[in-house]
Amino acid sequence: MSNVLKVLELLAASDKSWEDAAAQAVKKASETLHNVKSIYIENFEAKVDDEKIVEYRINAKVTFLLD
């Protein structure tokens, strides 16, 4: 029997970095999803306030194995 994977689109943000936003997305997804296998970052975005980046945002697709 072959494996079946599902892809879920997530939005995540961090005040530290895009990498931290990705790590937060995987961490949060793993709380309710089992067997997370990969994350694909589609878009990077940043919120700017007073000429400084104050929030890093990503649109990501998380792939996980269905039971």
C-alpha positions as CSV (number, residue, x, y, z in Angstrom):
1,M,0.0,0.0,0.0
2,S,1.4,3.4,-0.9
3,N,1.5,6.4,1.4
4,V,-1.0,9.3,1.0
5,L,0.2,12.8,1.8
6,K,-1.9,15.9,2.4
7,V,-0.8,19.6,2.0
8,L,-2.1,22.3,4.3
9,E,-1.5,26.0,3.6
10,L,-0.5,28.1,6.6
11,L,0.3,31.7,7.4
12,A,2.8,32.4,10.1
13,A,4.6,35.4,11.6
14,S,7.5,36.2,13.9
15,D,9.1,39.3,15.2
16,K,12.6,37.6,14.8
17,S,13.0,36.3,11.3
18,W,11.4,34.4,8.4
19,E,13.2,31.2,9.6
20,D,11.6,31.6,13.0
21,A,8.2,32.1,11.3
22,A,8.7,28.8,9.5
23,A,9.8,27.0,12.7
24,Q,6.7,28.4,14.5
25,A,4.5,27.1,11.6
26,V,5.9,23.6,11.9
27,K,5.8,23.6,15.7
28,K,2.1,24.7,15.7
29,A,1.1,22.4,12.9
30,S,2.7,19.5,14.7
31,E,0.5,20.0,17.8
32,T,-2.5,18.7,15.8
33,L,-1.0,17.0,12.8
34,H,1.1,13.8,12.9
35,N,4.0,12.9,10.6
36,V,4.8,16.4,9.3
37,K,7.3,15.7,6.5
38,S,8.1,19.1,4.9
39,I,7.4,22.8,4.6
40,Y,7.4,24.8,1.4
41,I,7.6,28.6,1.7
42,E,5.6,30.2,-1.0
43,N,5.8,33.9,-0.1
44,F,7.9,36.1,2.2
45,E,6.5,39.4,3.5
46,A,7.4,41.8,6.2
47,K,5.5,44.4,8.2
48,V,7.3,47.7,8.4
49,D,6.8,50.4,11.1
50,D,8.8,53.5,11.5
51,E,11.2,52.4,8.7
52,K,12.0,49.1,10.5
53,I,10.9,45.6,10.0
54,V,8.7,44.7,13.0
55,E,7.2,41.4,11.8
56,Y,8.3,38.7,9.3
57,R,5.5,36.8,7.6
58,I,5.4,33.7,5.5
59,N,2.8,31.8,3.4
60,A,3.8,28.1,3.6
61,K,2.5,24.7,2.6
62,V,3.1,21.9,5.2
63,T,3.0,18.3,4.0
64,F,2.1,15.5,6.3
65,L,1.4,11.8,6.1
66,L,-2.2,10.6,6.5
67,D,-2.7,7.8,9.0
